[in-house]
Each structure stands twice: as C-alpha cells, then as structure tokens.
C-alpha cells in the first residue's frame, strides 16, 4: 500500500494595504515640503530683487569716486543724447543728492551734443531747484558741450572747459527729410484728410511739401524756442559774456580757448579743477566725491543678452512714428 505525498503548500506575496492614516501623513509631509520649497524660492528671489534688481526699482547705489572727508561732492554725468531716458536717470540722481545732507555740491560732467528741447529744459530746471536748496553746482565739460548740453550747463555757477573741448551751438533745429519726390517716382501719392479748420495739421510732415508759408510757420516756432535758449544763456552767463549775445547765439561752435575769450566758459581746466572749485563754493575741504547709479538688474542683464544674441531691427509702428515725427531740438549735428 503506497503512501501519499504531503500536500504542496503555495505561498503568495500579498502586498499589505497601506494604512489610511499613514497615507494621509505622507501626503501632508509632501505638501509641507512643496510649501517649504516655494517659500525658499521666494526668499531667494527677494534677495535677488534687493541685490540685483530683479524687478524695476528707483533705488540708487552710491559709489565713492574719490575718498576724502565726511563732506561730499556728487558727480552727475550728462553723456550722449539728451532724451527722456536721460531725464529720468538724472532727475532720480538729483533727488537722491537733494535728500543727502552730507552732499554739499555737484560737479556736472557734460559731454553731449544736446537733444530734445523739453528734455534739456527739464534737466536744467531740476538743477536750478537743487541750487535753490543750497547745493553748489560746477560744470566740467568733456569733448563736446553743445546746444542742449550747453543749455543744461547754464545751471552751473562756474564752467570749466578742457583744453580740447568744443563749446556752443546756441540755437534750435528741426531735423527731418522730405520724400515727396521719391514717392512720385514710385507712383505713390500720399493723402492726408484733416478737419476743415486744421489747415496746418500736416505742416512739417515728410510726406507734404515745405511751401514758403509752411517754412515761415515752422521757423517762427523755432524762433520761440531759440529766444528761450538765448534767455537762459543770458541768465546763466549774465556779466560773464564778453560780447553781445547775438555774436554767440548763431549756432556756431568754438574751441575752448575761443569760448573762454567770448565768456562762454570761465576756466580752462580738468575735472579735478572742477572738484576744487565746487568744494570752495560749498565751503568744504578735501571732500569725498560720490556718484549715484542704478544697479544692473537681472532682468536688464537677461534683456541685454537676448538683444546681443539677436541683433536685428524690427520695423514697428512705434519706430516708424519716431523716425517720421517732426522734432524740435537743441542739437548739434556734425
């Protein structure tokens, strides 16, 4: 009689069901971890914002240009074309200077051909307000101090030109071009519809003719701004001019030595001489020279990198408008 073999036992791996409480704890921990990461990221972004300006900010940084005593002189630069961007930058610096009681004077370093009439006038009046608040202003001219640049310089109590500086170009211009002949050649006729009474609405447009009447109308407008320029120079130079104003308010430019003889500047000297004169006006000795600037933001760096990697012009409606609109300028064009 045979014996039967023992029954085979089969083991099955059955995964245990997770405890609902344990699963809930895991979910909570995961959410807390995500929240902590978000908070950490925001804190880091906040640090970047404060240190590098991730978001636009009006905060300016002060940089020491030359070390000296506790009394300070601020260096403000008028460099390049005078436009809306420069107005925003310079007026922000002047506000910071006005608030700082340790800053006793300003040296305005001008190297500019000028620019927009309104832009130059706004910077000039911001400097005048600073003078009325007790800050002394001395101008140091670089290679070029012409037209709107010279207009701004009239806020200075003393004007220094370097030996190689070019000074002057007192006058107003409306640069532009006329394309009516070109459009006739390609068979295009521009048409402007204006209201019945607005007969001068298109005066100065490159698509319309500069008739004698239009020219007289525009020149009369330019003369109004020129009269203002002349008045500003007469106020700024007062007894310093050595010739009648008509001999210098004719659009001419002069080398530094001739500008000195005419009374357009007070001294021939470099930036260090302007520092010394500003300190003397303010009644201080061996001042620290500081300069305000806006720190480069992370966003600006990204935009600059993108612009450098894609150097192409886009013909946008705004660009076309900027190219075609008439503009009245205190500008020297060589």
Protein Blocks (a to p, Z undefined) as FASTA:
>chain_A
ZZddddddddddddddddfklmmmmmmmmmmmmmmmmmmmmmmmmmmmmmnopaacfbdc
dddfbgcdfbdcdddddehjddfklmmmmmmmmmmmmmmmkbmbdcdddddebjafklmm
mmmmmmmmmmmnopacdddddfbcghjlmmmmmmpmbdcddfkbceejiacddddddfkl
mmmmnopacdddddfklmmlmgoiakbccdfklmmmmmmmmmmmmmmmmmmmmmmnmmmp
cbdfklmmnopacdfklmmmnopambdcdfklmmmmmmmmnopahiacddddddddfklm
mmmmmmmmmcccdddfklmmmmmpccddddddZZ
